[in-house]
Amino acid sequence: MLVDSGNDALIAIDLETGDRAVLSGEDPDNTGALIGAGPSFGSIQSVVVDSVNHRALIPDFSNSMVIAVDLASGDRSVILGIPPESGSLLGEGPAVDSPTLASLDPEKDVLFVLNAGDAAMAIDLQSGERVVFSDGPLLNAGSFID
């Protein structure tokens, strides 16, 4: 699985043939049409596969949310942030703010995301509870290699 940030799509790649197909997002053969139901992607840069729950988790920078994509249907649902249909923030804790990168701990069912402003958050995928566990610039202005 890869994201195509230029076309706002989740791409599945056949590892034997190299063939690629849009699993979810903008349909390259039908301008304006979407593959899969649910909110469209805004600005996506990374994907994490949650094989236990048969989904891909995609941070959406411009919409300040994380979208889950069902790997069988391509349907999208907001699991972190404010879903367009409800307008209410999901879960407890600090808001997800322009997430870019993600990593998953499948044993604990915790998603880690890097937010705007370089805050690293841990999100319990069962409860939606969010905790900032590291905040501030990732790199110092000086060199760490001498």
Contacts in CASP RR format, 6 or more apart in sequence:
PFRMAT RR
TARGET T0000
AUTHOR 0000-0000-0000
METHOD contacts of the structure
MODEL  1
MLVDSGNDALIAIDLETGDRAVLSGEDPDNTGALIGAGPSFGSIQSVVVD
SVNHRALIPDFSNSMVIAVDLASGDRSVILGIPPESGSLLGEGPAVDSPT
LASLDPEKDVLFVLNAGDAAMAIDLQSGERVVFSDGPLLNAGSFID
1 10 0 8 1.000
1 11 0 8 1.000
1 12 0 8 1.000
1 13 0 8 1.000
1 23 0 8 1.000
1 47 0 8 1.000
1 49 0 8 1.000
1 56 0 8 1.000
2 10 0 8 1.000
2 11 0 8 1.000
2 13 0 8 1.000
2 47 0 8 1.000
3 9 0 8 1.000
3 10 0 8 1.000
3 11 0 8 1.000
3 44 0 8 1.000
3 45 0 8 1.000
3 46 0 8 1.000
3 47 0 8 1.000
3 58 0 8 1.000
4 10 0 8 1.000
4 11 0 8 1.000
4 22 0 8 1.000
5 43 0 8 1.000
5 44 0 8 1.000
5 45 0 8 1.000
7 22 0 8 1.000
7 25 0 8 1.000
7 26 0 8 1.000
7 28 0 8 1.000
8 25 0 8 1.000
8 26 0 8 1.000
8 40 0 8 1.000
8 41 0 8 1.000
8 42 0 8 1.000
8 43 0 8 1.000
8 44 0 8 1.000
9 22 0 8 1.000
9 23 0 8 1.000
9 24 0 8 1.000
9 25 0 8 1.000
9 26 0 8 1.000
9 28 0 8 1.000
9 35 0 8 1.000
9 41 0 8 1.000
10 22 0 8 1.000
10 23 0 8 1.000
10 24 0 8 1.000
10 25 0 8 1.000
10 47 0 8 1.000
10 56 0 8 1.000
10 58 0 8 1.000
10 69 0 8 1.000
10 74 0 8 1.000
11 20 0 8 1.000
11 21 0 8 1.000
11 22 0 8 1.000
11 23 0 8 1.000
12 20 0 8 1.000
12 21 0 8 1.000
12 22 0 8 1.000
12 23 0 8 1.000
13 19 0 8 1.000
13 20 0 8 1.000
14 20 0 8 1.000
22 28 0 8 1.000
22 35 0 8 1.000
23 35 0 8 1.000
23 56 0 8 1.000
23 69 0 8 1.000
23 71 0 8 1.000
23 74 0 8 1.000
24 35 0 8 1.000
24 36 0 8 1.000
24 56 0 8 1.000
24 69 0 8 1.000
24 74 0 8 1.000
24 75 0 8 1.000
24 76 0 8 1.000
25 34 0 8 1.000
25 35 0 8 1.000
25 36 0 8 1.000
25 40 0 8 1.000
25 41 0 8 1.000
25 74 0 8 1.000
25 76 0 8 1.000
26 32 0 8 1.000
26 33 0 8 1.000
26 34 0 8 1.000
26 35 0 8 1.000
26 40 0 8 1.000
26 41 0 8 1.000
27 33 0 8 1.000
27 34 0 8 1.000
27 35 0 8 1.000
34 40 0 8 1.000
35 74 0 8 1.000
36 73 0 8 1.000
36 74 0 8 1.000
36 75 0 8 1.000
36 76 0 8 1.000
37 73 0 8 1.000
37 74 0 8 1.000
37 75 0 8 1.000
37 76 0 8 1.000
38 75 0 8 1.000
38 76 0 8 1.000
38 77 0 8 1.000
39 63 0 8 1.000
39 65 0 8 1.000
39 67 0 8 1.000
39 76 0 8 1.000
39 77 0 8 1.000
39 78 0 8 1.000
39 83 0 8 1.000
39 84 0 8 1.000
40 76 0 8 1.000
41 58 0 8 1.000
41 60 0 8 1.000
41 63 0 8 1.000
41 67 0 8 1.000
41 76 0 8 1.000
42 60 0 8 1.000
42 61 0 8 1.000
42 62 0 8 1.000
42 63 0 8 1.000
43 60 0 8 1.000
43 61 0 8 1.000
43 62 0 8 1.000
43 63 0 8 1.000
44 58 0 8 1.000
44 59 0 8 1.000
44 60 0 8 1.000
44 61 0 8 1.000
45 59 0 8 1.000
45 61 0 8 1.000
45 100 0 8 1.000
45 101 0 8 1.000
46 58 0 8 1.000
46 59 0 8 1.000
46 100 0 8 1.000
46 101 0 8 1.000
46 102 0 8 1.000
47 56 0 8 1.000
47 57 0 8 1.000
47 58 0 8 1.000
47 102 0 8 1.000
48 56 0 8 1.000
48 57 0 8 1.000
48 58 0 8 1.000
48 102 0 8 1.000
48 103 0 8 1.000
48 104 0 8 1.000
48 111 0 8 1.000
49 55 0 8 1.000
49 56 0 8 1.000
49 57 0 8 1.000
49 71 0 8 1.000
49 104 0 8 1.000
50 56 0 8 1.000
50 57 0 8 1.000
50 68 0 8 1.000
50 104 0 8 1.000
50 106 0 8 1.000
50 125 0 8 1.000
51 106 0 8 1.000
52 106 0 8 1.000
52 109 0 8 1.000
53 68 0 8 1.000
54 70 0 8 1.000
54 71 0 8 1.000
54 72 0 8 1.000
55 68 0 8 1.000
55 69 0 8 1.000
55 70 0 8 1.000
55 71 0 8 1.000
56 68 0 8 1.000
56 69 0 8 1.000
56 71 0 8 1.000
57 66 0 8 1.000
57 67 0 8 1.000
57 68 0 8 1.000
57 69 0 8 1.000
57 79 0 8 1.000
57 102 0 8 1.000
57 104 0 8 1.000
57 111 0 8 1.000
58 66 0 8 1.000
58 67 0 8 1.000
58 68 0 8 1.000
58 69 0 8 1.000
58 102 0 8 1.000
59 66 0 8 1.000
59 99 0 8 1.000
59 100 0 8 1.000
59 101 0 8 1.000
59 102 0 8 1.000
59 113 0 8 1.000
60 66 0 8 1.000
60 67 0 8 1.000
60 99 0 8 1.000
61 98 0 8 1.000
61 99 0 8 1.000
61 100 0 8 1.000
61 116 0 8 1.000
62 98 0 8 1.000
64 81 0 8 1.000
64 82 0 8 1.000
64 95 0 8 1.000
64 96 0 8 1.000
64 97 0 8 1.000
64 98 0 8 1.000
64 99 0 8 1.000
65 78 0 8 1.000
65 80 0 8 1.000
65 81 0 8 1.000
65 82 0 8 1.000
65 83 0 8 1.000
65 96 0 8 1.000
65 99 0 8 1.000
66 78 0 8 1.000
66 79 0 8 1.000
66 80 0 8 1.000
66 81 0 8 1.000
66 96 0 8 1.000
66 99 0 8 1.000
66 102 0 8 1.000
66 111 0 8 1.000
66 113 0 8 1.000
66 123 0 8 1.000
67 76 0 8 1.000
67 77 0 8 1.000
67 78 0 8 1.000
67 79 0 8 1.000
68 76 0 8 1.000
68 77 0 8 1.000
68 78 0 8 1.000
68 79 0 8 1.000
69 75 0 8 1.000
69 76 0 8 1.000
70 76 0 8 1.000
70 77 0 8 1.000
77 83 0 8 1.000
78 84 0 8 1.000
78 90 0 8 1.000
79 90 0 8 1.000
79 125 0 8 1.000
79 128 0 8 1.000
80 90 0 8 1.000
80 91 0 8 1.000
80 96 0 8 1.000
80 99 0 8 1.000
80 111 0 8 1.000
80 113 0 8 1.000
80 123 0 8 1.000
80 128 0 8 1.000
80 130 0 8 1.000
81 89 0 8 1.000
81 90 0 8 1.000
81 95 0 8 1.000
81 96 0 8 1.000
82 88 0 8 1.000
82 89 0 8 1.000
82 90 0 8 1.000
83 90 0 8 1.000
89 95 0 8 1.000
90 128 0 8 1.000
91 127 0 8 1.000
91 128 0 8 1.000
91 129 0 8 1.000
91 130 0 8 1.000
92 127 0 8 1.000
92 128 0 8 1.000
92 129 0 8 1.000
92 130 0 8 1.000
93 129 0 8 1.000
93 130 0 8 1.000
93 131 0 8 1.000
94 119 0 8 1.000
94 121 0 8 1.000
94 130 0 8 1.000
94 131 0 8 1.000
94 132 0 8 1.000
95 130 0 8 1.000
96 113 0 8 1.000
96 115 0 8 1.000
96 121 0 8 1.000
96 123 0 8 1.000
96 130 0 8 1.000
97 115 0 8 1.000
97 116 0 8 1.000
97 117 0 8 1.000
97 119 0 8 1.000
98 115 0 8 1.000
98 116 0 8 1.000
99 113 0 8 1.000
99 114 0 8 1.000
99 115 0 8 1.000
99 116 0 8 1.000
99 121 0 8 1.000
100 113 0 8 1.000
100 114 0 8 1.000
100 115 0 8 1.000
100 116 0 8 1.000
101 113 0 8 1.000
101 114 0 8 1.000
102 111 0 8 1.000
102 112 0 8 1.000
102 113 0 8 1.000
102 114 0 8 1.000
103 111 0 8 1.000
103 112 0 8 1.000
104 110 0 8 1.000
104 111 0 8 1.000
104 112 0 8 1.000
105 111 0 8 1.000
105 112 0 8 1.000
109 124 0 8 1.000
109 125 0 8 1.000
109 126 0 8 1.000
110 122 0 8 1.000
110 123 0 8 1.000
110 124 0 8 1.000
110 125 0 8 1.000
111 122 0 8 1.000
111 123 0 8 1.000
111 125 0 8 1.000
112 120 0 8 1.000
112 121 0 8 1.000
112 122 0 8 1.000
112 123 0 8 1.000
113 120 0 8 1.000
113 121 0 8 1.000
113 123 0 8 1.000
114 120 0 8 1.000
114 121 0 8 1.000
115 121 0 8 1.000
115 132 0 8 1.000
117 136 0 8 1.000
118 135 0 8 1.000
118 136 0 8 1.000
118 137 0 8 1.000
118 138 0 8 1.000
119 132 0 8 1.000
119 134 0 8 1.000
119 135 0 8 1.000
119 136 0 8 1.000
120 132 0 8 1.000
120 133 0 8 1.000
120 134 0 8 1.000
120 135 0 8 1.000
121 130 0 8 1.000
121 131 0 8 1.000
121 132 0 8 1.000
121 133 0 8 1.000
122 130 0 8 1.000
122 131 0 8 1.000
122 133 0 8 1.000
123 129 0 8 1.000
123 130 0 8 1.000
123 131 0 8 1.000
124 130 0 8 1.000
END
